[in-house]
Amino acid sequence: FPLFKALTWAANPALATAQQNTRATVTAAPGDCKFQFNPVGTAKFTTSCDIATSFLTKNSVPYDVVSTAAAGTPASVKIGNETVESYDAIAAGDQAKAKEAAFIKAVNMSLQDGGYPLKRAAAKVADQKLDAFVAANPELKLDAAAIRAGEKATVPIDQAVKDKLLTTDEAAGAPEVTVYNIPGGGAFAMFADPAAVNWPMTIGILFILVLFVTMVYGPIAAILVEMFPTRIRYTGMSLPYHIGNGWFGGLLPATVFALSAYKGDIYYGLWYPVVIAAITLVIGMIFVKDTLGTDLHAKE
């Protein structure tokens, strides 16, 4: 836990400071928040609470969940003095994508106001959608006439459709489309200022973490060779690695995310490898025998 927290401070001090100073609050109806364990990627978490907590977790935002909302009401996210209403993906129906875009934008703007290191990329907007884009982004204070009078690019309609700038129906048979580049009008993304990164500390922490891995993998290979006779030695080495890395290691991303989303703490998921390591220690102390002096050439 200390190493991963130190890594955040070393690699992205602005994010670490924002996490310390700005904590979100998710207010939801009882039962609206699920445990988001999705090991094979087929589960869909569509409630307003799950959508809110999933987005916050993916963006490293700590939060508390308060289950005091009335049944049937959508969850809301409070960041500082700003409150953003979430949405239920099933209930939204055909409006789900539009509601998702509005929710993500509103939360990101609130996080940016709260000190989180977010940058907004440039947006490419087709001429047919420019007026709607200007109306949907009043915070940018754009002037559609000024944009149309400025620099522009002409893109073949096939490429525009491929880039999802507009649909074939919206193109209305035109062979090409005029596209404008809007600075700061695109998607938000968390970033780390290279000048603020403590590179020696970051590299040092990563070195320590890799060192811990080598401290485990080296002895494991040697002891597995000594634990099993020659005729099943490859199986004796392969099976534990596949169970340990393939199963317990393979479940790590899904379990860590589910635990972090459940608690509202990006570090809480570290309890999964800690608990597995503790169980392994107990089992090893009870069942693993000293292999010193084992004859490596014995077939039985």
C-alpha positions as CSV (number, residue, x, y, z in Angstrom):
1,F,0.0,0.0,0.0
2,P,2.7,2.6,0.9
3,L,4.6,1.8,-2.3
4,F,1.6,2.3,-4.6
5,K,0.6,5.5,-2.8
6,A,4.1,6.8,-3.1
7,L,4.1,5.9,-6.8
8,T,1.0,8.1,-7.3
9,W,2.7,11.0,-5.5
10,A,6.0,10.5,-7.5
11,A,4.4,10.0,-10.9
12,N,1.5,12.4,-10.7
13,P,1.6,14.8,-7.7
14,A,-1.3,16.9,-9.1
15,L,-3.5,13.8,-9.1
16,A,-2.4,12.8,-5.6
17,T,-3.1,16.3,-4.3
18,A,-6.5,16.4,-6.0
19,Q,-7.4,13.0,-4.5
20,Q,-6.4,14.3,-1.1
21,N,-8.4,17.5,-1.3
22,T,-11.4,16.6,-3.5
23,R,-13.5,13.5,-2.7
24,A,-16.7,12.8,-4.5
25,T,-20.0,11.7,-3.0
26,V,-22.4,9.4,-4.8
27,T,-25.9,9.5,-3.5
28,A,-28.0,6.6,-4.7
29,A,-31.1,4.6,-3.9
30,P,-30.7,1.5,-1.7
31,G,-29.8,-1.5,-3.8
32,D,-28.8,0.6,-6.8
33,C,-25.1,-0.1,-6.4
34,K,-23.9,-3.6,-7.4
35,F,-20.6,-5.3,-6.8
36,Q,-19.0,-4.9,-10.2
37,F,-17.1,-8.2,-10.6
38,N,-16.8,-9.0,-14.3
39,P,-14.1,-11.6,-14.9
40,V,-15.0,-12.5,-18.4
41,G,-16.3,-9.1,-19.6
42,T,-19.8,-10.2,-20.3
43,A,-21.6,-8.6,-17.4
44,K,-23.3,-5.3,-17.9
45,F,-23.7,-2.9,-15.0
46,T,-26.3,-0.4,-16.1
47,T,-27.8,1.2,-13.0
48,S,-27.2,4.9,-12.4
49,C,-25.0,4.1,-9.3
50,D,-22.9,1.6,-11.1
51,I,-22.3,3.9,-14.1
52,A,-21.3,6.7,-11.7
53,T,-19.0,4.6,-9.5
54,S,-17.4,2.8,-12.5
55,F,-16.5,6.1,-14.1
56,L,-15.1,7.6,-10.9
57,T,-13.0,4.5,-10.3
58,K,-11.6,4.4,-13.8
59,N,-10.5,8.0,-13.4
60,S,-8.8,7.4,-10.0
61,V,-11.4,9.5,-8.1
62,P,-12.0,8.6,-4.4
63,Y,-15.7,8.7,-3.3
64,D,-18.2,7.8,-0.7
65,V,-21.5,6.1,-1.4
66,V,-24.6,7.4,0.5
67,S,-27.7,5.2,0.0
68,T,-30.3,7.8,1.0
69,A,-31.9,8.6,-2.3
70,A,-35.6,7.7,-2.8
71,A,-36.2,4.4,-4.7
72,G,-36.4,4.8,-8.4
73,T,-34.5,8.1,-8.5
74,P,-31.2,8.2,-10.4
75,A,-27.9,8.5,-8.5
76,S,-26.0,11.8,-8.4
77,V,-22.4,12.7,-8.0
78,K,-21.3,15.6,-5.9
79,I,-17.9,17.0,-6.5
80,G,-17.1,20.1,-4.5
81,N,-20.2,22.4,-4.8
82,E,-21.3,20.8,-8.1
83,T,-23.8,18.0,-8.4
84,V,-24.2,15.9,-11.6
85,E,-27.1,13.5,-12.1
86,S,-26.3,10.0,-13.4
87,Y,-28.6,7.9,-15.6
88,D,-29.9,4.3,-15.9
89,A,-28.7,2.9,-19.3
90,I,-31.7,0.6,-19.7
91,A,-34.3,3.2,-18.8
92,A,-32.5,5.7,-21.1
93,G,-33.1,3.5,-24.1
94,D,-32.2,5.3,-27.4
95,Q,-31.0,8.3,-25.4
96,A,-28.3,6.3,-23.5
97,K,-25.4,7.5,-25.6
98,A,-26.4,11.1,-25.4
99,K,-26.9,10.8,-21.6
100,E,-23.5,9.1,-21.3
101,A,-21.7,11.9,-23.2
102,A,-23.5,14.6,-21.1
103,F,-22.7,12.8,-17.8
104,I,-19.0,12.2,-18.6
105,K,-18.6,15.8,-19.7
106,A,-20.3,17.2,-16.7
107,V,-18.3,15.1,-14.2
108,N,-15.0,15.8,-15.9
109,M,-15.7,19.5,-15.8
110,S,-16.5,19.2,-12.1
111,L,-13.3,17.2,-11.5
112,Q,-11.3,19.8,-13.5
113,D,-12.8,22.6,-11.3
114,G,-11.8,20.4,-8.2
115,G,-8.2,20.4,-9.2
116,Y,-7.9,17.1,-11.0
117,P,-5.3,17.2,-13.8
118,L,-7.5,16.9,-16.8
119,K,-6.9,18.1,-20.4
120,R,-9.4,18.4,-23.1
121,A,-8.3,17.4,-26.6
122,A,-9.2,19.1,-29.8
123,A,-12.5,18.1,-31.5
124,K,-13.1,17.6,-35.2
125,V,-16.6,18.8,-36.1
126,A,-18.4,18.4,-39.4
127,D,-20.1,21.5,-40.8
128,Q,-23.5,19.9,-40.5
129,K,-23.0,19.5,-36.8
130,L,-21.2,22.7,-35.9
131,D,-24.2,24.7,-34.8
132,A,-25.3,21.9,-32.5
133,F,-21.8,21.5,-31.1
134,V,-21.6,25.3,-30.3
135,A,-24.9,25.1,-28.5
136,A,-23.9,22.0,-26.5
137,N,-20.7,23.6,-25.3
138,P,-21.5,27.1,-24.0
139,E,-18.5,26.9,-21.7
140,L,-16.2,27.2,-24.7
141,K,-17.8,30.5,-25.8
142,L,-17.6,29.6,-29.5
143,D,-18.9,31.6,-32.5
144,A,-20.1,29.4,-35.3
145,A,-19.6,32.2,-37.9
146,A,-16.1,32.9,-36.8
147,I,-15.2,29.2,-36.9
148,R,-16.7,28.9,-40.4
149,A,-14.6,31.9,-41.5
150,G,-11.4,30.3,-40.1
151,E,-9.3,27.3,-41.1
152,K,-11.1,24.3,-42.3
153,A,-10.4,21.0,-44.0
154,T,-12.3,19.0,-46.7
155,V,-12.7,15.3,-46.0
156,P,-14.1,12.6,-48.3
157,I,-17.5,11.4,-47.0
158,D,-16.3,7.8,-46.7
159,Q,-13.5,9.0,-44.4
160,A,-15.8,11.2,-42.4
161,V,-18.2,8.4,-41.8
162,K,-15.3,6.1,-40.8
163,D,-14.1,8.7,-38.3
164,K,-17.6,9.0,-37.0
165,L,-17.8,12.7,-37.8
166,L,-21.3,12.1,-39.2
167,T,-23.5,9.4,-40.6
168,T,-24.2,8.6,-44.2
169,D,-27.8,9.9,-43.8
170,E,-26.5,13.2,-42.3
171,A,-24.1,13.6,-45.3
172,A,-27.2,13.6,-47.6
173,G,-25.3,12.3,-50.6
174,A,-22.5,14.9,-50.5
175,P,-19.2,13.6,-51.8
176,E,-17.2,15.4,-49.2
177,V,-17.7,17.3,-45.9
178,T,-16.1,20.4,-44.4
179,V,-14.5,19.7,-41.0
180,Y,-13.4,22.2,-38.4
181,N,-10.8,21.6,-35.7
182,I,-12.0,23.0,-32.3
183,P,-9.2,23.3,-29.7
184,G,-10.2,22.2,-26.3
185,G,-13.5,20.8,-27.5
186,G,-12.9,17.1,-27.4
187,A,-12.7,14.3,-24.9
188,F,-11.2,14.8,-21.4
189,A,-8.1,12.8,-20.3
190,M,-6.2,12.6,-17.1
191,F,-2.5,13.6,-17.6
192,A,0.7,13.9,-15.7
193,D,2.9,17.0,-16.2
194,P,6.4,15.6,-17.2
195,A,8.1,18.5,-15.4
196,A,6.4,17.6,-12.1
197,V,7.2,13.9,-12.2
198,N,9.8,12.8,-9.7
199,W,11.6,10.4,-12.2
200,P,14.2,9.0,-9.8
201,M,11.5,8.2,-7.2
202,T,9.2,6.7,-9.8
203,I,11.9,4.5,-11.3
204,G,13.1,3.5,-7.8
205,I,9.6,2.4,-6.7
206,L,9.1,0.4,-9.9
207,F,12.5,-1.2,-9.3
208,I,11.5,-2.2,-5.8
209,L,8.3,-3.8,-7.1
210,V,10.1,-5.7,-9.8
211,L,12.7,-6.8,-7.2
212,F,9.8,-8.3,-5.1
213,V,8.7,-10.3,-8.1
214,T,12.2,-11.6,-8.7
215,M,12.5,-12.6,-5.0
216,V,9.5,-14.8,-5.5
217,Y,10.1,-16.2,-9.0
218,G,13.7,-17.3,-8.5
219,P,13.1,-19.5,-5.5
220,I,9.8,-20.9,-6.9
221,A,11.6,-22.3,-10.0
222,A,14.3,-23.9,-7.9
223,I,12.0,-25.4,-5.3
224,L,9.5,-26.8,-7.8
225,V,12.4,-28.6,-9.6
226,E,13.4,-30.2,-6.3
227,M,9.8,-31.0,-5.2
228,F,8.9,-33.4,-8.0
229,P,10.7,-36.4,-9.6
230,T,12.1,-36.1,-13.0
231,R,9.3,-37.9,-14.9
232,I,6.7,-35.3,-13.9
233,R,9.0,-32.3,-13.4
234,Y,7.7,-30.2,-16.2
235,T,4.1,-30.8,-15.0
236,G,5.2,-30.0,-11.5
237,M,6.6,-26.6,-12.6
238,S,3.9,-25.8,-15.2
239,L,0.7,-26.6,-13.1
240,P,1.5,-24.3,-10.2
241,Y,2.5,-21.5,-12.6
242,H,-0.7,-21.8,-14.5
243,I,-2.9,-21.9,-11.4
244,G,-1.0,-19.0,-9.8
245,N,-0.5,-16.8,-12.7
246,G,-3.4,-17.9,-15.0
247,W,-6.2,-18.2,-12.5
248,F,-5.4,-16.1,-9.4
249,G,-3.3,-13.6,-11.5
250,G,-5.9,-13.6,-14.3
251,L,-8.7,-12.7,-11.9
252,L,-6.6,-9.9,-10.4
253,P,-7.7,-7.0,-12.7
254,A,-11.5,-7.8,-12.4
255,T,-11.3,-8.4,-8.7
256,V,-9.1,-5.3,-8.0
257,F,-11.5,-3.1,-9.9
258,A,-14.6,-4.6,-8.3
259,L,-13.1,-4.0,-4.8
260,S,-12.0,-0.5,-5.6
261,A,-15.4,0.4,-7.0
262,Y,-17.1,-1.1,-4.0
263,K,-15.0,0.9,-1.5
264,G,-14.5,4.1,-3.6
265,D,-10.7,3.8,-3.0
266,I,-8.3,2.9,-5.9
267,Y,-5.9,1.3,-3.4
268,Y,-8.5,-1.0,-1.8
269,G,-8.2,-3.6,-4.5
270,L,-4.7,-4.3,-3.4
271,W,-6.2,-6.4,-0.6
272,Y,-6.8,-9.1,-3.2
273,P,-3.1,-9.9,-3.8
274,V,-2.4,-9.3,-0.1
275,V,-5.0,-11.9,1.0
276,I,-3.9,-14.4,-1.6
277,A,-0.3,-14.0,-0.5
278,A,-1.2,-14.5,3.1
279,I,-3.1,-17.7,2.3
280,T,-0.2,-18.9,0.3
281,L,2.2,-18.3,3.2
282,V,0.0,-20.3,5.6
283,I,-0.4,-23.2,3.1
284,G,3.3,-23.1,2.3
285,M,4.4,-23.2,5.9
286,I,2.2,-26.2,6.6
287,F,2.7,-28.3,3.5
288,V,5.9,-27.3,1.7
289,K,8.8,-29.4,2.9
290,D,12.5,-28.6,2.9
291,T,14.0,-29.9,-0.4
292,L,17.7,-29.5,0.5
293,G,19.8,-32.5,-0.8
294,T,17.1,-33.7,-3.2
295,D,18.5,-36.0,-5.9
296,L,17.6,-34.1,-9.1
297,H,18.3,-37.2,-11.3
298,A,15.9,-39.5,-9.5
299,K,13.0,-40.6,-11.8
300,E,10.7,-41.6,-9.0
